[in-house]
Amino acid sequence: MHNFTLRAVAWLQAIPDTLIALLGRFSIAAVFWVSGQTKIEGFRLNIVSGEFVPGWPRLADSTVDLFREEYRLPLISPEIAAPLAAFAEHFFPLLLLIGLATRFSALSLLFMTMVIQVFVYPDAYSVHGVWATVLLYLVARGPGAISVDALLCHQCEGGRARHET
């Protein structure tokens, strides 16, 4: 039994960080993207369901009211918070999907998660804890090898090595 346990642990430890990061990037990006889609009109894109409605995105009429009535964030007006959140929930997930500025994007969404947890839905710790865990993993470990960040890093290292010789 001991050998079986050691082999099983070794096998599980061999799961590539790149696979974990890729799954984490796509999963957490989907959470924020879908939320962002509820805040806009004129454009829809959901790669999971296949929904696509072309058009120019604009803030939904109900979004500012949502921030005024339900979210009620301190220190920032609903007129400013609503478009900022709608933008962030589209921009940072897009960066995560392609793996560009991954650590910065994950850190930005982690900050947003903390704001949501503390000021908007303080009883939703179990959900926000999962989000925070995925985002912290991406901040700490990066996007993995299947990312624009990795490609750029490889290009920079290769260029530096060629320049130094």
C-alpha positions in Angstrom: 0.0 0.0 0.0 2.8 2.4 0.8 4.4 2.0 -2.7 1.0 2.6 -4.3 0.5 5.8 -2.3 4.0 7.0 -3.2 3.4 6.3 -6.9 0.0 8.0 -6.8 1.4 11.1 -5.2 4.2 11.2 -7.7 1.8 10.8 -10.5 -0.4 13.6 -9.2 2.6 15.9 -8.6 3.4 15.5 -12.3 0.3 17.4 -13.3 1.9 20.3 -15.2 1.5 23.8 -13.8 0.8 25.0 -17.3 -2.4 22.8 -17.4 -3.5 24.1 -14.0 -2.8 27.7 -15.0 -4.6 27.3 -18.4 -7.7 25.9 -16.7 -7.6 28.5 -14.0 -7.2 31.4 -16.6 -10.1 30.2 -18.7 -12.4 29.4 -15.7 -11.9 32.7 -13.8 -12.0 34.7 -17.0 -15.4 33.2 -17.8 -16.8 34.1 -14.4 -15.9 37.8 -14.8 -16.7 38.0 -18.5 -20.2 36.6 -18.0 -20.7 39.1 -15.2 -19.5 41.9 -17.4 -21.9 40.8 -20.1 -24.8 41.5 -17.8 -23.7 45.1 -17.5 -23.7 46.0 -21.2 -26.0 46.0 -24.2 -25.4 46.0 -27.9 -22.9 43.2 -28.0 -23.0 39.6 -26.7 -20.3 36.9 -26.8 -20.4 33.7 -24.8 -18.0 31.1 -26.1 -19.5 28.4 -23.9 -23.1 28.7 -25.1 -22.1 29.9 -28.5 -24.2 33.1 -28.2 -22.9 35.9 -30.4 -24.7 39.2 -31.1 -22.5 41.7 -33.0 -22.7 45.3 -32.2 -21.1 48.2 -30.4 -21.1 47.6 -26.6 -22.6 50.3 -24.3 -23.4 50.4 -20.7 -26.9 48.9 -20.0 -29.5 51.3 -18.7 -29.9 49.3 -15.5 -26.2 49.1 -14.6 -25.8 52.4 -12.8 -29.0 51.6 -10.9 -27.5 48.2 -9.9 -24.5 50.0 -8.5 -26.7 52.6 -6.8 -29.3 50.3 -5.3 -27.7 46.9 -4.7 -23.9 47.2 -4.7 -23.7 50.6 -2.9 -19.9 50.9 -2.9 -18.4 53.4 -0.6 -16.0 56.1 -1.8 -17.0 55.9 -5.5 -20.1 57.1 -7.2 -22.3 54.6 -9.1 -21.8 56.7 -12.3 -18.1 56.0 -12.1 -18.1 52.5 -10.6 -20.5 51.0 -13.2 -18.5 51.7 -16.3 -15.2 50.9 -14.6 -16.5 47.5 -13.5 -18.1 46.8 -16.9 -14.8 47.6 -18.6 -12.6 45.7 -16.0 -14.9 42.6 -16.3 -14.2 42.5 -20.1 -10.6 43.8 -20.3 -8.9 41.7 -17.7 -10.6 38.4 -18.6 -9.6 38.9 -22.2 -6.0 39.4 -21.1 -6.2 36.3 -18.9 -7.6 34.2 -21.8 -4.6 35.0 -24.0 -2.2 35.1 -21.1 -1.0 38.7 -21.5 -0.1 40.7 -18.4 -1.5 37.7 -16.6 -0.2 38.6 -13.1 -1.3 42.2 -13.3 -4.8 41.1 -14.7 -5.2 38.5 -12.0 -4.2 41.0 -9.3 -6.7 43.5 -10.6 -9.5 40.8 -10.5 -8.3 39.8 -7.1 -8.8 43.3 -5.9 -12.2 43.4 -7.5 -13.0 40.1 -5.7 -12.0 41.6 -2.4 -14.2 44.7 -2.9 -17.1 42.4 -3.8 -16.5 40.3 -0.8 -16.1 43.1 1.7 -18.7 45.6 0.4 -21.2 43.9 -1.8 -21.8 40.2 -0.9 -20.0 39.5 2.4 -21.9 36.2 2.9 -20.5 34.8 -0.4 -17.1 33.8 1.0 -17.2 30.3 -0.3 -17.5 31.5 -3.9 -15.1 34.4 -3.5 -12.6 32.2 -1.8 -12.5 30.0 -4.8 -12.0 33.0 -7.1 -9.3 34.3 -4.9 -7.5 31.0 -4.8 -7.4 30.8 -8.6 -6.4 34.4 -9.0 -3.6 34.1 -6.3 -2.3 31.0 -8.1 -2.0 33.0 -11.3 -0.4 36.0 -9.5 2.1 33.7 -7.8 2.9 31.2 -10.6 2.0 33.0 -13.7 0.1 31.9 -16.8 2.1 28.9 -17.8 3.8 28.0 -21.0 0.7 28.4 -23.2 0.5 32.2 -23.0 1.6 35.4 -24.7 3.5 36.2 -21.5 5.6 33.0 -21.9 6.2 33.7 -25.6 7.3 37.3 -24.8 9.5 36.1 -22.0 11.1 33.5 -24.2 11.6 36.2 -26.9 13.2 38.5 -24.4 15.5 35.8 -23.0 16.5 34.7 -26.5 17.1 38.3 -27.6 19.2 39.0 -24.4 21.2 35.8 -25.0 21.9 36.7 -28.6 22.8 40.2 -27.6 25.2 39.1 -24.9 27.2 36.8 -27.3 
